[in-house]
Amino acid sequence: NAVSGRSGGCAMMRDASHVAECVERMSESIRNAEMITHDNGVVEAKNEVQLSVKHRLGVRDASTYDADRDKGLSDDEAYFECEEFVRAITKNSNVSKLQVHARLGLLGDFTPERTAEGRLWTPNSADQLKVPGGGDDSDGGDGKTSKKIDHKREQYKAKKLARKATIHNRSVPPLRPDVVNRLAERFPHLEFVTNGGIKSTEDMRRRIDGTNVAGAMVGRSVINHPCSFSRVDGLWDDATTTTTATSLPQWTREDVIQSHIQYCIREEERCKHQSDYHRELLRRRLVAVPFSLFAGEDGNNAYQRTVRKLGKRLKGRHMASSVLLG
């Protein structure tokens, strides 16, 4: 919402012609920057840089959006809306790749904030400030009425609404990956990458296999559960090489930590002549690397608490490798 409120992000899909103009100007700038003038006066273009655009299937007003109705619709409405957008932004530009989050984007506020009991929240007058210009009975001292504003509450509400909007946008509108597949068939000269709701390498393979889609984009799932994508290189086996990604040994988390400890030893040896401040800074960074190694797994919170506790030892003479060894 913070981005869309400034007419950025997926809010730009409201005006496809404006997005088209943006990418056309970018394409023109790239072409001008890549022109080479030779000594003989011949002007030649270098290899053109291709643009990419990440977008959703379309946008809707969150306050009037009906999720139940949307889930009951076929993919046709979303497909035709997105097809028109793709055609507009690629017609006269260098856009050759499109990453498509396969669901609608919801713009604006969702519902008024309510308490845990379901009542609309009403501010406590004791926590409010009075500012001139508001419609209250009290006098601000200059003959004008004053208005009460709870600034801390307003800031909290804004953050809460922003989080709610982000969560809703990732889960409420239904995923329609088949729309991306249809777009890839409709525009074979463009490269489409599917995005949204991919939680594993198996999901990636199911999305891509048997389609014209060029690839899959994964974001939050990798952050929340990084080791679930440890075998992702196996999806890109190269038959021309003697050693493929799937033939490489699969590391355990213990292997990763042991390898990182050896790396810590080499780095501390390399930086042993630096100041105490820089060595301590290096150690903190080295210890922080495996912090998310067990993210998404049972016991992750206890593991991260342990890493934080061990990190406090870095203020002394402890090396990062000995800290990680416990």
ZALUMNU-305242 format. One record per residue: x, y, z of N, C-alpha, C in turn. Coordinates in Angstrom, 1 decimal, decimal comma. Layout:
N
    n.u    n.v    n.w   ca.u   ca.v   ca.w    c.u    c.v    c.w
      X      Y      Z      X      Y      Z      X      Y      Z
...
! end
This chain:
326
    n.u    n.v    n.w   ca.u   ca.v   ca.w    c.u    c.v    c.w
    0,8   -1,2    0,0    0,0    0,0    0,0    0,9    1,3    0,0
    2,0    1,2    0,7    2,9    2,4    0,7    3,4    2,7   -0,7
    3,6    1,7   -1,5    4,1    1,9   -2,9    2,9    2,3   -3,8
    1,8    1,6   -3,7    0,7    1,9   -4,6    0,0    3,2   -4,2
    0,2    3,6   -3,0   -0,4    4,9   -2,6    0,3    6,1   -3,3
    1,5    5,8   -3,8    2,3    6,8   -4,6    2,2    6,5   -6,1
    1,2    5,7   -6,4    1,0    5,4   -7,8    2,1    4,6   -8,4
    2,8    3,8   -7,6    3,9    2,9   -8,0    3,4    1,5   -7,9
    4,3    0,5   -8,2    4,0   -0,9   -8,1    2,9   -1,3   -9,0
    2,1   -2,2   -8,5    1,0   -2,7   -9,4   -0,1   -1,7   -9,6
   -0,1   -0,6   -8,9   -1,1    0,5   -9,2   -0,9    1,0  -10,6
    0,3    0,9  -11,1    0,5    1,4  -12,5   -0,2    0,6  -13,5
   -0,7   -0,6  -13,2   -1,5   -1,3  -14,1   -2,8   -0,7  -14,4
   -3,2    0,3  -13,6   -4,5    1,0  -13,9   -4,4    1,7  -15,2
   -3,2    2,1  -15,6   -3,0    2,9  -16,8   -1,9    2,2  -17,7
   -2,3    1,3  -18,5   -1,3    0,5  -19,3   -0,6    1,5  -20,3
   -1,2    2,5  -20,8   -0,6    3,4  -21,7    0,6    4,2  -21,0
    0,4    4,5  -19,7    1,5    5,2  -19,0    2,7    4,2  -18,8
    2,4    3,0  -18,5    3,5    2,0  -18,3    4,2    1,8  -19,7
    3,4    1,8  -20,8    4,0    1,6  -22,1    4,9    2,8  -22,4
    4,5    4,0  -22,1    5,3    5,2  -22,3    6,6    5,1  -21,5
    6,5    4,7  -20,3    7,7    4,5  -19,4    8,7    3,6  -20,1
    8,3    2,4  -20,5    9,2    1,4  -21,0    9,7    1,9  -22,4
    8,9    2,6  -23,1    9,3    3,1  -24,4   10,4    4,1  -24,3
   10,3    5,0  -23,3   11,3    6,0  -23,0   12,6    5,3  -22,5
   12,5    4,3  -21,7   13,6    3,6  -21,2   14,3    2,9  -22,4
   13,5    2,3  -23,3   14,1    1,6  -24,4   14,9    2,6  -25,3
   14,3    3,8  -25,5   15,0    4,8  -26,3   16,3    5,3  -25,7
   16,3    5,4  -24,3   17,5    5,8  -23,6   18,6    4,8  -23,8
   18,2    3,5  -23,7   19,1    2,4  -23,8   19,7    2,4  -25,2
   18,9    2,6  -26,2   19,4    2,6  -27,6   20,4    3,7  -27,8
   20,1    4,9  -27,3   21,0    6,0  -27,5   22,3    5,8  -26,7
   22,2    5,2  -25,6   23,4    5,0  -24,8   24,3    3,9  -25,4
   23,7    3,0  -26,2   24,5    1,9  -26,8   25,0    2,2  -28,2
   24,8    3,4  -28,7   25,3    3,6  -30,1   26,8    3,9  -30,0
   27,5    3,3  -31,0   29,0    3,4  -31,1   29,3    4,1  -32,4
   30,1    5,2  -32,3   30,5    5,9  -33,5   32,0    5,6  -33,7
   32,3    4,9  -34,8   33,6    4,5  -35,2   34,4    5,6  -35,8
   35,7    5,4  -35,9   36,6    6,5  -36,4   36,2    6,9  -37,8
   35,6    6,0  -38,6   35,2    6,3  -40,0   33,9    7,0  -40,0
   33,3    7,3  -38,9   32,0    8,0  -38,8   30,8    7,1  -38,9
   31,0    5,8  -39,0   29,9    4,8  -39,0   29,3    4,6  -37,6
   28,0    4,8  -37,5   27,3    4,6  -36,2   26,7    3,2  -36,1
   27,1    2,5  -35,1   26,6    1,1  -35,0   26,1    0,9  -33,6
   25,1    0,0  -33,5   24,4   -0,3  -32,2   25,1   -1,5  -31,6
   25,4   -1,5  -30,3   25,9   -2,6  -29,6   24,7   -3,6  -29,4
   25,0   -4,7  -28,7   23,9   -5,6  -28,4   22,9   -4,9  -27,5
   21,6   -4,9  -27,8   20,6   -4,2  -27,1   20,4   -4,8  -25,7
   20,3   -4,0  -24,7   19,8   -4,5  -23,4   18,3   -4,6  -23,4
   17,9   -5,8  -23,0   16,4   -6,1  -23,0   15,8   -5,7  -21,7
   14,7   -5,1  -21,7   14,0   -4,8  -20,5   13,1   -5,9  -20,0
   12,8   -5,9  -18,7   11,8   -6,9  -18,2   10,8   -6,1  -17,3
    9,6   -6,6  -17,2    8,6   -6,0  -16,4    7,9   -7,1  -15,5
    7,8   -6,8  -14,2    7,1   -7,7  -13,3    5,7   -7,1  -13,0
    4,7   -7,9  -13,2    3,3   -7,3  -13,0    2,4   -8,5  -12,5
    1,2   -8,1  -12,2    0,2   -9,0  -11,8   -0,8   -9,2  -13,0
   -1,8  -10,0  -12,7   -2,8  -10,2  -13,8   -3,7   -9,0  -14,0
   -3,8   -8,2  -13,0   -4,6   -7,0  -13,1   -4,8   -6,4  -11,7
   -5,5   -5,4  -11,5   -5,7   -4,8  -10,2   -7,2   -4,6   -9,9
   -7,6   -4,6   -8,6   -8,9   -4,3   -8,2   -8,9   -3,4   -6,9
  -10,0   -2,7   -6,7  -10,1   -1,9   -5,5  -10,4   -2,9   -4,3
   -9,5   -2,9   -3,3   -9,7   -3,8   -2,2  -11,0   -3,6   -1,4
  -11,5   -2,4   -1,3  -12,7   -2,1   -0,6  -14,0   -2,7   -1,2
  -13,9   -3,0   -2,5  -15,1   -3,5   -3,2  -14,8   -4,9   -3,8
  -13,7   -5,4   -3,5  -13,3   -6,7   -4,1  -14,1   -7,9   -3,4
  -14,6   -8,7   -4,2  -15,4   -9,9   -3,7  -14,6  -11,2   -4,0
  -13,9  -11,7   -3,0  -13,1  -12,8   -3,2  -13,9  -14,1   -3,6
  -15,0  -14,3   -3,0  -15,9  -15,5   -3,3  -16,3  -15,4   -4,8
  -16,7  -14,3   -5,3  -17,1  -14,2   -6,7  -15,9  -14,4   -7,6
  -14,7  -13,9   -7,2  -13,6  -14,1   -8,1  -13,2  -15,5   -8,2
  -13,3  -16,2   -7,0  -12,9  -17,7   -7,0  -13,8  -18,5   -7,9
  -15,0  -18,0   -8,1  -16,0  -18,7   -8,9  -15,9  -18,4  -10,4
  -15,1  -17,4  -10,8  -14,9  -17,1  -12,2  -13,9  -18,0  -12,9
  -14,0  -18,1  -14,2  -13,0  -18,8  -15,0  -11,8  -17,8  -15,2
  -10,8  -18,4  -15,8   -9,5  -17,6  -16,0   -9,7  -16,6  -17,2
  -10,8  -16,6  -17,9  -10,9  -15,8  -19,1  -10,8  -14,3  -18,8
  -11,5  -13,8  -17,8  -11,5  -12,4  -17,5  -10,1  -11,9  -17,2
   -9,4  -12,6  -16,3   -8,1  -12,2  -16,0   -7,1  -12,3  -17,2
   -7,3  -13,4  -18,0   -6,5  -13,6  -19,2   -6,6  -12,4  -20,2
   -7,8  -12,0  -20,5   -8,0  -11,0  -21,5   -7,5   -9,6  -21,0
   -7,7   -9,4  -19,7   -7,2   -8,1  -19,1   -5,7   -8,1  -19,1
   -5,1   -9,2  -18,8   -3,6   -9,2  -18,7   -3,0   -9,2  -20,2
   -3,7   -9,9  -21,1   -3,2   -9,9  -22,5   -3,2   -8,5  -23,0
   -4,2   -7,7  -22,8   -4,2   -6,3  -23,3   -3,1   -5,5  -22,7
   -2,8   -5,7  -21,4   -1,7   -5,0  -20,7   -0,4   -5,4  -21,4
   -0,1   -6,7  -21,6    1,1   -7,2  -22,2    1,3   -6,6  -23,6
    0,2   -6,6  -24,3    0,3   -6,1  -25,7    0,7   -4,6  -25,7
    0,1   -3,9  -24,8    0,4   -2,5  -24,7    1,8   -2,1  -24,4
    2,4   -2,8  -23,4    3,7   -2,5  -22,9    4,9   -3,1  -23,8
    4,6   -4,0  -24,6    5,6   -4,6  -25,5    5,6   -4,2  -26,9
    4,6   -3,4  -27,3    4,4   -3,1  -28,7    5,5   -2,3  -29,3
    6,0   -1,3  -28,6    7,0   -0,4  -29,1    8,2   -0,2  -28,2
    8,5   -1,3  -27,5    9,6   -1,2  -26,5   10,6   -2,4  -26,6
   11,6   -2,4  -25,8   12,6   -3,5  -25,8   12,2   -4,6  -24,7
   11,0   -4,5  -24,2   10,6   -5,5  -23,2   10,5   -6,9  -23,9
   11,3   -7,8  -23,3   11,3   -9,2  -23,9   11,0  -10,2  -22,8
   11,0   -9,8  -21,6   10,8  -10,8  -20,5    9,7  -10,2  -19,5
    8,8  -11,0  -19,1    7,8  -10,6  -18,2    7,6  -11,6  -17,1
    7,8  -11,1  -15,8    7,6  -11,9  -14,7    6,1  -11,6  -14,2
    5,3  -12,7  -14,2    3,9  -12,5  -13,9    3,5  -13,1  -12,6
    3,1  -12,3  -11,6    2,6  -12,9  -10,4    1,1  -13,2  -10,7
    0,8  -14,5  -10,7   -0,4  -15,0  -11,3   -1,6  -14,9  -10,4
   -1,9  -13,6   -9,9   -3,1  -13,3   -9,2   -3,3  -11,8   -9,3
   -4,5  -11,4   -9,0   -4,8   -9,9   -9,0   -4,1   -9,2   -7,9
   -3,9   -7,9   -8,1   -3,4   -7,1   -7,0   -4,5   -6,2   -6,5
   -4,6   -6,1   -5,1   -5,6   -5,4   -4,5   -5,1   -4,1   -4,0
   -5,7   -3,0   -4,3   -5,2   -1,6   -4,0   -6,1   -1,0   -3,0
   -5,5   -0,2   -2,1   -6,3    0,6   -1,1   -6,5   -0,2    0,2
   -7,3    0,4    1,1   -7,6   -0,2    2,4   -8,6   -1,3    2,2
   -8,6   -2,3    3,1   -9,5   -3,4    3,0  -10,7   -3,1    3,9
  -10,7   -3,1    5,2  -11,8   -2,9    6,0  -11,4   -2,0    7,2
  -12,3   -1,3    7,8  -12,0   -0,5    9,0  -11,4   -1,4   10,1
  -10,5   -0,9   10,9   -9,8   -1,7   11,9  -10,8   -2,0   13,0
  -10,8   -3,2   13,5  -11,7   -3,6   14,6  -11,0   -4,2   15,7
  -11,6   -4,2   16,9  -11,0   -4,8   18,1  -11,1   -6,3   18,0
  -10,5   -7,0   19,0  -10,6   -8,4   19,1  -12,0   -8,9   19,2
  -12,9   -8,0   19,8  -14,3   -8,4   20,0  -15,2   -8,1   18,8
  -14,5   -7,5   17,8  -15,3   -7,3   16,5  -15,9   -5,9   16,5
  -15,6   -5,0   17,5  -16,2   -3,7   17,5  -15,2   -2,8   16,8
  -15,7   -1,8   16,1  -14,9   -0,8   15,5  -14,1    0,0   16,6
  -12,8    0,2   16,3  -11,9    0,8   17,3  -12,3    2,3   17,4
  -12,4    2,7   18,7  -12,6    4,1   19,0  -11,5    4,6   19,8
  -10,9    5,8   19,5   -9,7    6,2   20,3  -10,0    6,6   21,7
   -9,0    6,5   22,6   -9,1    7,0   23,9   -8,7    8,5   24,0
   -9,6    9,3   24,5   -9,4   10,7   24,4   -8,2   11,1   25,3
   -7,9   10,3   26,3   -6,7   10,6   27,1   -5,4   10,5   26,4
   -5,4    9,7   25,3   -4,1    9,5   24,6   -4,0   10,4   23,3
   -4,9   11,4   23,2   -5,0   12,2   22,0   -4,4   13,5   22,2
   -4,0   14,1   21,1   -3,5   15,5   21,0   -4,6   16,4   20,3
   -4,6   17,6   20,7   -5,5   18,6   20,0   -4,8   19,4   19,1
   -5,3   19,5   17,9   -4,6   20,4   16,9   -5,7   21,3   16,3
   -5,3   22,5   15,9   -6,3   23,4   15,3   -7,0   22,9   14,1
   -8,2   23,3   13,9   -8,9   23,0   12,6   -9,8   21,8   12,6
  -10,1   21,3   13,7  -10,9   20,1   13,7  -12,3   20,1   14,0
  -13,3   20,3   14,3  -14,6   20,2   14,6  -15,0   19,8   16,0
  -14,0   20,0   17,0  -14,3   19,7   18,4  -14,9   20,9   19,1
  -15,5   20,8   20,2  -16,1   21,9   20,9  -15,1   22,8   21,6
  -13,9   22,2   21,8  -12,9   23,0   22,6  -12,3   24,0   21,7
  -11,7   25,1   22,3  -11,1   26,2   21,6   -9,6   26,0   21,6
   -9,0   26,2   20,4   -7,6   26,1   20,3   -6,8   27,3   20,7
   -7,5   28,3   21,2   -6,9   29,5   21,6   -6,9   30,7   20,6
   -7,2   30,3   19,4   -7,2   31,4   18,3   -8,6   31,5   17,8
   -9,6   31,1   18,5  -11,0   31,2   18,1  -11,4   30,1   17,2
  -10,5   29,2   16,8  -10,9   28,1   16,0  -11,0   26,8   16,8
  -11,8   25,9   16,3  -12,0   24,6   17,0  -10,8   23,8   16,8
  -10,6   22,8   17,6   -9,4   21,9   17,6   -9,9   20,5   17,3
   -8,9   19,7   16,8   -9,2   18,3   16,4   -8,2   17,4   17,2
   -8,7   16,3   17,7   -7,9   15,4   18,5   -7,2   14,4   17,5
   -5,9   14,2   17,7   -5,2   13,2   16,9   -4,3   12,4   17,8
   -4,5   11,1   17,7   -3,6   10,2   18,5   -2,5    9,7   17,5
   -1,3   10,4   17,5   -0,3   10,2   16,5    0,3    8,8   16,6
    0,5    8,3   17,8    1,1    6,9   17,9    0,1    5,9   17,4
   -1,2    6,1   17,7   -2,2    5,2   17,2   -2,3    5,2   15,7
   -2,2    6,4   15,2   -2,3    6,5   13,7   -1,2    5,8   13,0
    0,0    6,0   13,6    1,2    5,3   13,0    1,0    3,8   13,1
    0,5    3,3   14,3    0,3    1,9   14,5   -0,7    1,4   13,5
   -1,8    2,1   13,3   -2,8    1,7   12,4   -2,3    1,6   10,9
   -1,5    2,6   10,6   -0,9    2,6    9,2   -0,1    1,4    8,9
    0,8    1,1    9,9    1,6   -0,1    9,8    0,8   -1,4    9,7
   -0,2   -1,4   10,6   -1,0   -2,6   10,6   -1,8   -2,8    9,3
   -2,3   -1,7    8,8   -3,1   -1,8    7,5   -2,1   -2,2    6,4
   -0,9   -1,7    6,4    0,1   -2,0    5,4    0,4   -3,5    5,4
    0,6   -4,0    6,6    0,9   -5,5    6,8   -0,3   -6,3    6,3
   -1,5   -5,9    6,7   -2,7   -6,6    6,3   -2,9   -6,6    4,8
   -2,6   -5,5    4,2   -2,7   -5,4    2,7   -1,7   -6,3    2,0
   -0,5   -6,3    2,6    0,5   -7,2    2,0    0,1   -8,7    2,1
   -0,4   -9,1    3,3   -0,8  -10,5    3,5   -2,0  -10,8    2,6
   -3,0   -9,9    2,5   -4,1  -10,1    1,7   -3,7  -10,3    0,2
   -2,8   -9,5   -0,2   -2,4   -9,5   -1,6   -1,7  -10,8   -2,0
   -1,1  -11,5   -1,0   -0,4  -12,7   -1,2   -1,3  -14,0   -1,1
   -2,5  -13,8   -0,6   -3,3  -14,9   -0,3   -4,8  -14,9   -0,7
   -5,4  -13,7   -0,7   -6,8  -13,6   -0,9   -7,2  -13,8   -2,4
   -6,6  -13,0   -3,3   -7,0  -13,3   -4,7   -6,5  -14,7   -5,2
   -7,3  -15,4   -5,9   -6,9  -16,8   -6,2   -5,8  -16,8   -7,3
   -4,9  -17,8   -7,1   -3,8  -18,0   -8,1   -4,4  -18,5   -9,4
   -3,9  -18,0  -10,5   -4,3  -18,4  -11,8   -3,1  -18,7  -12,7
   -2,3  -19,7  -12,4   -1,1  -19,9  -13,2   -1,4  -20,3  -14,7
   -2,5  -20,8  -15,0   -2,9  -21,2  -16,4   -2,9  -19,9  -17,2
   -3,2  -18,8  -16,6   -3,2  -17,5  -17,4   -1,8  -17,2  -17,9
   -0,8  -17,4  -17,1    0,6  -17,2  -17,5    0,9  -18,2  -18,7
    0,4  -19,4  -18,6    0,7  -20,4  -19,6    0,1  -19,9  -20,9
   -1,2  -19,4  -20,9   -1,9  -19,0  -22,1   -1,2  -17,8  -22,7
   -0,6  -16,9  -21,8    0,1  -15,7  -22,3    1,4  -16,1  -23,0
    2,0  -17,2  -22,5    3,3  -17,7  -23,1    3,0  -18,3  -24,5
    1,8  -18,9  -24,7    1,4  -19,4  -26,0    1,0  -18,3  -26,9
    0,3  -17,3  -26,4   -0,2  -16,2  -27,2    1,0  -15,3  -27,7
    2,0  -15,1  -26,9    3,2  -14,3  -27,3    4,4  -15,1  -27,3
    4,6  -16,0  -28,2    5,8  -16,9  -28,2    7,1  -16,2  -28,3
    7,1  -14,9  -28,8    8,4  -14,2  -29,0    8,8  -13,5  -27,7
    8,0  -13,6  -26,6    8,3  -13,1  -25,3    8,6  -14,2  -24,3
    9,4  -13,9  -23,3    9,8  -14,8  -22,3    9,0  -14,6  -21,0
    8,2  -15,5  -20,6    7,3  -15,4  -19,4    7,9  -16,2  -18,3
    7,9  -15,6  -17,1    8,3  -16,3  -15,9    7,1  -16,2  -14,9
    6,7  -17,4  -14,4    5,6  -17,5  -13,5    6,0  -17,2  -12,1
    5,1  -16,6  -11,3    5,4  -16,2   -9,9    4,2  -16,3   -9,1
    4,4  -16,6   -7,8    3,2  -16,7   -6,9    2,9  -18,0   -6,4
    2,9  -18,3   -5,1    2,4  -19,5   -4,5    3,4  -20,7   -4,7
    4,6  -20,5   -5,1    5,6  -21,6   -5,3    6,3  -21,8   -4,0
    6,2  -23,0   -3,5    6,8  -23,3   -2,2    7,9  -24,4   -2,2
    8,1  -25,0   -3,3    9,2  -26,0   -3,4    9,6  -26,2   -4,9
   10,7  -26,9   -5,0   11,2  -27,2   -6,4   10,1  -28,0   -7,1
    9,4  -28,9   -6,4    8,3  -29,7   -7,1    7,3  -28,7   -7,6
    6,9  -27,7   -6,9    6,0  -26,7   -7,4    6,5  -26,0   -8,7
    7,8  -25,7   -8,7    8,4  -25,1   -9,8    8,3  -26,0  -11,1
    8,6  -27,3  -10,8    8,6  -28,2  -12,0    7,1  -28,4  -12,5
    6,2  -28,5  -11,6    4,8  -28,6  -12,0    4,3  -27,4  -12,8
    4,8  -26,2  -12,4    4,4  -25,0  -13,1    4,9  -24,9  -14,5
    6,2  -25,4  -14,7    6,9  -25,2  -15,9    6,7  -26,3  -16,9
    6,8  -27,5  -16,5    6,8  -28,7  -17,4    5,5  -28,7  -18,3
    5,7  -28,9  -19,5    4,6  -29,0  -20,5    4,0  -27,7  -20,9
    4,7  -26,6  -20,6    4,2  -25,3  -21,0    5,3  -24,5  -21,7
    4,9  -23,3  -22,3    5,9  -22,5  -22,9    6,5  -21,5  -21,9
    6,2  -21,6  -20,7    6,7  -20,7  -19,7    8,2  -20,9  -19,5
    9,0  -19,9  -19,5   10,5  -20,0  -19,5   11,0  -20,3  -18,1
   10,4  -20,0  -17,0   10,9  -20,2  -15,7   10,0  -19,8  -14,6
   10,4  -19,9  -13,4    9,6  -19,6  -12,2   10,4  -18,7  -11,3
    9,7  -17,8  -10,7   10,4  -16,8   -9,7    9,8  -17,2   -8,3
   10,8  -17,3   -7,4   10,4  -17,6   -6,0   11,0  -16,6   -5,1
   10,2  -16,1   -4,2   10,7  -15,0   -3,3   10,6  -15,4   -1,8
    9,5  -15,2   -1,2    9,4  -15,4    0,2    9,6  -16,9    0,7
    9,2  -17,8   -0,1    9,4  -19,2    0,2   10,9  -19,6    0,4
   11,7  -19,0   -0,4   13,2  -19,2   -0,2   13,7  -18,7    1,1
   13,1  -17,5    1,5   13,5  -16,8    2,7   13,0  -17,6    3,9
   11,8  -18,1    3,9   11,1  -18,8    5,0   11,6  -20,2    5,2
   12,1  -20,8    4,1   12,5  -22,2    4,2   13,6  -22,5    3,1
   14,8  -21,9    3,3   15,8  -21,9    2,3   16,3  -23,3    1,9
   16,3  -24,2    2,8   16,9  -25,5    2,5   15,9  -26,4    1,7
   14,6  -26,0    1,6   13,7  -26,7    0,7   14,1  -26,5   -0,8
   15,0  -25,5   -1,1   15,4  -25,3   -2,4   16,9  -25,6   -2,6
   17,4  -26,5   -1,8   18,8  -26,8   -1,9   19,1  -27,6   -3,1
   18,1  -28,3   -3,7   18,3  -29,1   -4,9   17,9  -28,4   -6,2
   17,7  -27,1   -6,1   17,2  -26,4   -7,2   18,0  -26,5   -8,5
   19,3  -26,6   -8,3   20,2  -26,7   -9,5   19,9  -28,0  -10,3
   19,3  -28,9   -9,7   19,0  -30,2  -10,4   17,9  -29,9  -11,5
   17,2  -28,8  -11,5   16,2  -28,5  -12,5   16,9  -28,0  -13,8
   18,2  -27,7  -13,7   18,8  -27,2  -14,9   20,0  -28,0  -15,3
   19,8  -29,3  -15,4   20,9  -30,2  -15,8   21,4  -29,9  -17,2
   22,7  -29,9  -17,4   23,2  -29,6  -18,7   23,8  -30,9  -19,3
   23,1  -31,4  -20,3   23,5  -32,7  -20,9   24,9  -32,7  -21,5
   25,4  -31,5  -21,8   26,7  -31,4  -22,5   27,9  -31,5  -21,5
   27,6  -31,4  -20,2   28,7  -31,5  -19,2   28,8  -32,9  -18,6
   29,9  -33,2  -18,2   30,1  -34,6  -17,6   29,6  -34,7  -16,2
   29,6  -33,6  -15,5   29,0  -33,6  -14,1   27,8  -32,7  -14,0
   26,7  -33,3  -13,8   25,4  -32,5  -13,7   25,1  -32,1  -12,3
   24,2  -31,2  -12,1   23,8  -30,7  -10,8   23,3  -31,9   -9,9
   22,5  -32,8  -10,5   21,9  -33,8   -9,7   23,0  -34,9   -9,3
   24,1  -34,9  -10,0   25,1  -35,9   -9,6   26,0  -35,4   -8,5
   25,9  -34,1   -8,2   26,7  -33,5   -7,1   26,2  -34,0   -5,8
   27,1  -34,2   -4,8   26,6  -34,6   -3,5   25,7  -33,6   -2,9
   24,7  -34,0   -2,2   23,7  -33,1   -1,5   24,2  -32,9   -0,1
   24,4  -31,7    0,2   24,9  -31,3    1,5   23,8  -31,3    2,6
   24,2  -31,7    3,8   23,4  -31,6    4,9   23,6  -30,2    5,6
   22,8  -29,8    6,5   23,0  -28,6    7,2   24,3  -28,6    8,0
   24,7  -29,8    8,6   25,9  -30,0    9,3   27,1  -29,7    8,3
   27,0  -30,3    7,1   28,0  -30,0    6,1   28,2  -28,5    5,8
   27,1  -27,8    5,7   27,2  -26,4    5,5   27,9  -25,7    6,6
   27,5  -26,0    7,8   28,2  -25,3    9,0   29,6  -25,6    9,0
   30,0  -26,9    8,8   31,4  -27,3    8,9   32,2  -26,6    7,8
   31,6  -26,5    6,6   32,3  -25,8    5,5   32,5  -24,3    5,8
   31,4  -23,7    6,5   31,5  -22,3    6,8   32,5  -22,0    7,9
   32,7  -23,0    8,8   33,7  -22,8    9,9   35,1  -22,8    9,3
   35,3  -23,6    8,3   36,6  -23,6    7,6   36,8  -22,3    6,9
   35,8  -21,7    6,3   35,8  -20,4    5,6   36,1  -19,3    6,7
   35,5  -19,4    7,8   35,8  -18,5    8,9   37,3  -18,5    9,3
   37,8  -19,7    9,4   39,3  -19,8    9,8   40,1  -19,1    8,7
   39,8  -19,3    7,4   40,6  -18,7    6,4   40,5  -17,2    6,4
   39,3  -16,7    6,6   39,0  -15,2    6,6   39,7  -14,6    7,8
   39,7  -15,2    8,9   40,3  -14,6   10,1   41,9  -14,6    9,9
   42,4  -15,6    9,3   43,8  -15,6    9,0   44,2  -14,5    8,1
   43,4  -14,3    7,1   43,6  -13,3    6,1   43,6  -11,9    6,7
   42,7  -11,7    7,7   42,5  -10,3    8,3   43,2  -10,2    9,7
   44,1  -11,0   10,0   44,7  -11,0   11,3   45,5   -9,8   11,6
   46,0   -9,0   10,6   46,8   -7,8   10,9   45,9   -6,6   10,9
   44,6   -6,7   10,7   43,7   -5,5   10,8   43,4   -5,1   12,2
   42,8   -4,0   12,4   42,5   -3,5   13,7   41,5   -4,4   14,5
   41,5   -4,2   15,8   40,6   -5,0   16,6   39,1   -4,8   16,2
   38,9   -3,5   15,9   37,5   -3,1   15,5   37,1   -3,9   14,2
   38,0   -3,9   13,2   37,6   -4,5   11,9   37,5   -6,0   12,1
   38,4   -6,6   13,0   38,3   -8,1   13,2   37,0   -8,4   13,9
   36,6   -7,6   14,8   35,3   -7,9   15,5   34,1   -7,8   14,6
   34,2   -6,8   13,7   33,1   -6,6   12,7   33,1   -7,8   11,8
   34,2   -8,2   11,3   34,3   -9,4   10,5   33,7  -10,6   11,2
   34,0  -10,8   12,4   33,5  -12,0   13,2   32,0  -12,0   13,3
   31,5  -10,8   13,6   30,0  -10,7   13,7   29,3  -11,0   12,3
   29,9  -10,6   11,3   29,3  -10,9   10,0   29,4  -12,4    9,7
   30,6  -13,0   10,0   30,7  -14,4    9,8   29,8  -15,3   10,6
   29,6  -14,9   11,8   28,7  -15,7   12,7   27,2  -15,5   12,2
   26,9  -14,4   11,6   25,5  -14,1   11,2   25,1  -14,9   10,0
   26,1  -15,4    9,2   25,8  -16,1    7,9   24,8  -17,3    8,1
   25,1  -18,2    9,0   24,2  -19,4    9,1   23,0  -19,2   10,0
   22,6  -17,9   10,3   21,6  -17,6   11,2   20,2  -18,2   10,7
   20,0  -18,2    9,4   18,7  -18,7    8,9   18,8  -20,1    8,3
   19,8  -20,8    8,7   20,0  -22,1    8,1   18,8  -23,1    8,4
   18,2  -22,9    9,6   17,1  -23,8   10,0   15,7  -23,2    9,9
   15,7  -22,1    9,1   14,4  -21,4    9,0   13,3  -22,3    8,4
   12,2  -22,3    9,0   11,1  -23,1    8,6   11,0  -24,5    9,2
   12,0  -24,8   10,0   12,1  -26,1   10,7   11,8  -26,0   12,2
   11,3  -27,1   12,7   11,1  -27,2   14,2   12,4  -26,9   14,9
   12,4  -26,1   15,9   13,6  -25,9   16,7   14,4  -24,7   16,2
   13,8  -24,0   15,2   14,6  -22,9   14,6   14,8  -21,7   15,6
   13,7  -21,5   16,4   13,8  -20,4   17,4   14,9  -20,6   18,4
   15,0  -21,9   18,9   16,0  -22,2   19,8   17,4  -22,1   19,2
   17,5  -22,5   18,0   18,8  -22,4   17,2   19,2  -20,9   17,1
   18,3  -20,1   16,7   18,6  -18,7   16,5   19,0  -18,0   17,8
   18,3  -18,4   18,9   18,6  -17,8   20,2   20,1  -18,2   20,6
   20,4  -19,4   20,3   21,8  -19,9   20,6   22,8  -19,1   19,8
   22,5  -18,9   18,5   23,5  -18,1   17,7   23,7  -16,7   18,2
   22,5  -16,1   18,6   22,6  -14,8   19,2   23,5  -14,8   20,5
   23,3  -15,8   21,3   24,0  -15,9   22,6   25,5  -16,1   22,3
   25,8  -16,9   21,3   27,2  -17,2   21,0   27,8  -15,9   20,4
   27,0  -15,1   19,7   27,6  -13,9   19,1   28,1  -12,9   20,1
   27,5  -13,0   21,3   28,0  -12,0   22,4   29,4  -12,3   22,8
   29,9  -13,5   22,5   31,3  -13,8   22,9   32,3  -13,1   22,0
   31,9  -12,5   20,9   32,8  -11,9   20,0   33,5  -10,7   20,5
   33,0  -10,2   21,6   33,6   -9,0   22,2   34,9   -9,2   22,8
   35,2  -10,5   23,1   36,5  -10,9   23,6   37,5  -11,3   22,5
   38,2  -12,3   22,8   39,2  -12,8   21,8   38,8  -14,0   21,1
   37,5  -14,4   21,3   37,0  -15,6   20,6   36,9  -15,4   19,1
   37,3  -16,4   18,3   37,3  -16,3   16,9   35,9  -16,8   16,5
   35,5  -16,4   15,3   34,2  -16,8   14,8   34,1  -18,3   14,6
   35,1  -19,0   14,2   35,1  -20,4   14,1   34,9  -21,1   15,4
   35,5  -20,7   16,5   35,4  -21,3   17,8   34,0  -21,0   18,3
   33,4  -19,9   18,0   32,1  -19,5   18,5   31,1  -20,5   17,9
   31,2  -20,7   16,6   30,3  -21,6   15,9   30,4  -23,0   16,3
   31,6  -23,4   16,7   31,9  -24,8   17,2   31,3  -24,9   18,6
   30,9  -23,8   19,2   30,3  -23,8   20,6   31,3  -23,9   21,7
! end
